[in-house]
Amino acid sequence: MAELEVLFSDHLHALIPNAGKCRFLLAVSGGRDSTVLAHLFLHTELDFAIAHCNFHLRADDSNSDENFVRELAQKFRKTLYVKQFDTNKVQENSGMSIEMVARELRYTWFNEIGKDFLRKSPKTSGGLRFN
């Protein structure tokens, strides 16, 4: 394992001592941070699936991110959950900022798929945590 992967694994196991026995659901946007996280999970041989939200807020870039995440999940041979949102329409009459609407949509969906994910997972950490 490379040095970064060792540091990551050590830190994760300090936070979650039984991480090797857990199954994780990673939210991957297609940006650098979440893509690196997915690579670290893969290279440290952790069990995970990938979730991606397409909020359609950046025209073609939103679809490009989704396509990238689809290709990444296929390359990694991981289960992929994707959800499309009409975020602007939801925000129109909500009285909330677009960021808050996106957060609410994302966390509501994560709760929905998380319950299904845990039911289907032979390995679990015993609950859902969004960090």
N, C-alpha and C positions, 0 to 999 in steps of 0.2 A: 504494500500500500504506500502511496505517496505521503509526504509529510502532512499536507493539508487534510487528506483523508483520515490519517491517524488522529490529528487534532480534532477534527469534526467528530469522529467516532468516540473519542475519549470524552469530549464535552457532552455529546448526546447521552452517553451511558451514565454520566454524572447526573444529568437531569432526569433520565428515565432508565433506571438500573436494568430493567428487563427489556430494553429496546430491541434486542435480537429476537425476542419472542413476540413482538408486537407487529401489527400490520398498520401502516400509516396511509392516510389520504392526503396527498400533497396538492395544494392549490398552486398551479403553475400558470403564470400569466403569459409567458413567452419572453419576458424580460430577462436580463442577465442574472439577477439575484435568484429568482425561482428556478431558472434553468441550471445554474450552478448547484443549487440545492438538490435538484433531481439527479444530477450527475453524482453528487456525493452520496446520496442514498443508494444509487445503483452500484457504485464502486465499493461501498462498504457492505454490500450484500444485504441491505435491509429490505424487508417486504413492503411494497407500497403500490398504490394506484394513484392516478393523476386526475385532478378535477380542473376544468377551465371554464371561466365565465367570459362570454362575448357580450359586452355591453353596447356594442355598435356606436361608440362615441368618437371613434377616430377614422371614420370612413373605411377605406381599403386597408389601412393599417390594422384595424381590429380583426378583419378577416385573415390578414397575413399572419397575425399572432396565433389565431386559432389553427390555421393550417400548419404552422410551425410546431405547435403543441401536439397536434394529431400525428405528425411525422415523428416527433420525439417519442411519444407513447408507443408507436408502432416499432420504432427502432429498439426501444428498451423492452418491448414485449410486455407492456403494462396495460392493465385495464384503464380505460379513459372514460370519464364522465364529462360531457360538454353541455352547457346551457346557454341559450340565446335569450337576451333580454332586450326589450324595447325601452331602454332606460329613459330616453327623453320623454316618451309618452307617459310613463309612470310619474316622472318628475313634474309634468305640466301642472297638475292640480294638487300636488302633495304639500306645497309650502316648504319643502326641504331643498337643500342644495343638491346638485347632481351627484356630488361625492357621497352624501349621506344616503341618497336613494340607492346608489350602487352598492354601498356597504350593506344596507338592509336587504336588498335583493340577494346579494352574495351569501350573507349569513343565513338567511331563510332557506336558501337552496342547499347550503352545506348541511344544515340540520336535517333536511329531507333526505339527501343522499347519504349522509353520515349514518343514519339509523339503518338504512338498507345495507350499507357497507359493513357495519358492525354485525348485522344479522348473517351476512354471507361470509364473514371472516372467521376462519377457525382460530386465528390468533387475534386477540384484541388487547388494548391497554385498559379496558374496562369503562370507557366513556369517550365522549367527544371533547376536544379542546381546540379552540381556535386561537392560535398565536401568530 
